[in-house]
Amino acid sequence: MPATFVVAGTRARPPVITVPAGIPVELTVASGDGRSHRAQLLVAGAPELVVAAGGRASERIAAPPANRYVLLVDGQAAGALVV
């Protein structure tokens, strides 16, 4: 299930993405402000993503359990994934 956040500064668009439980999530974080960013979804097994200036980075997350997971961008809460 795709989940794409576009970040500008320390804000993510959309601020919340909801996906069904029990299936893998393809997390993508894209730079919407032309700057590089570090992003991490606070779920077990999710690595920090390094997003190049104007670029994007993706990671597949194996079926996270139902919960609300914060997306950190440059160390600050910027969005959430709700499973």
N, C-alpha and C positions, 0 to 999 in steps of 0.2 A: 504494500500500500504506500503510495508516494506521500510525503509530507515535506513541502518546500516552504522555507522561510526566507524572506528577503530582508536583509539587515541594513540599517542606516544609523550610524552612531551606535547607540546601545538599545535601539528599538527594532522589533521584528514585525514584519507584516506577513501574514495576518498575526495578531498577537496570540491567538490560540488556534490550534488545529486539533480536530477530534478524529480518531481512527478507531475501527473496531478491534476488540481484543482477540488474541489468538492467532494473529497473522504477522509476518515480518513487516517492518516499516523501513522504507528507503528514505532516510532523512537527507535532505539537501539544504544547504545554507548558501545563499548567494549574496554577494556584496552589491547593495543598491546605491552606495554612495561613493564608489570608486576607490575606497580604502581597503586595506587588508584587515582581517578580523580573525579572532580565535573564538570558536563556538563549541559548546559542549552541552549535550542533553544529559541531565542528571538521572541516568538510568544505568544499572549494572551492565558493564560490558561496552558502553558507548565511549569511544575515544574522543579526544579533543580534535576538532576539525580546524585545519588551517586554511582560511579562505583568502586567496590572493586578491589584490586590489582589482576590482571589477570582475572577479571570477566567482567560482562556486566550488563547493566541496560536498561530497556525498559519502554516506556510510549506511550499510544495511544493519538494522538492529533486529535480532531474532525475537519475534513475538513477545514484546514486553507485557508483563501482567497489567491488569486494569489498575490505573492510578493516574495522577496528574504529575507530569514530569516537567521541571523548569528547564528552559533553554537559557544557558548563560552565553552572553556575547561580551567578549573582552572583560570577563569577570563579573558582569552585572546581569541580573535577571532581565531578560528581554522578551520572553514569550513562554509558551507552554504547549506541551503535547498531552492531550487527554485521551487515554485509552479506556 
